[in-house]
Amino acid sequence: MIVRIIACKSKGLVPWLIRLNTNSPYNHLGLMASESRMIDVDIGGVGLRSLPSAYDVFEVEMDTEAWKRACSWLNRQMGKPYDYFALPGLALYTALGWRRKPNLLNDSGSFFCSELVFRFCEAGGVKLMDDIDSANFHPGRIIYSPIAKRTK
């Protein structure tokens, strides 16, 4: 199975601040669900949304059983809230060169966009980056993943 990760380049002040604070070309990540929809997390929580107008696609391979495990995990996350503390925290930690502590209770907690994508892949046994955990994976780090290949 091919997992398609959507890396967004949205317009506006908040997306610009995210890109600035993370030194990244991207401000948001999601998982492609169809040709016109993606699953992501935003202020409305984890859910299905329309694809944005500007995005790149990164692909990750996952075997069928891993895909089923990851999808099962993702289904349990639907409707969970956005992590409002992640954005300023991630910006502060990135600026200071610190690492955030992973949220060990995340299955019952909240998410920010790239954390949801990272944890989806982990649930399928695929680690996007070996030297980092989900709490420290911001949208721009997708370009440094040795297994995520940009296709669009």
Secondary structure, DSSP 8 states (H G I E B T S, - for coil): -EEEEEEE---SHHHHHHHHHHT-S-SEEEEE-SSSEEEEEETTEEEEEE--SSEEEEEEE--HHHHHHHHHHHHHHTT--B-TTHHHHHHHHHHHT------TTGGGS-B-HHHHHHHHHHHTT--S-TT--GGG--GGGGGG-SS-EE--
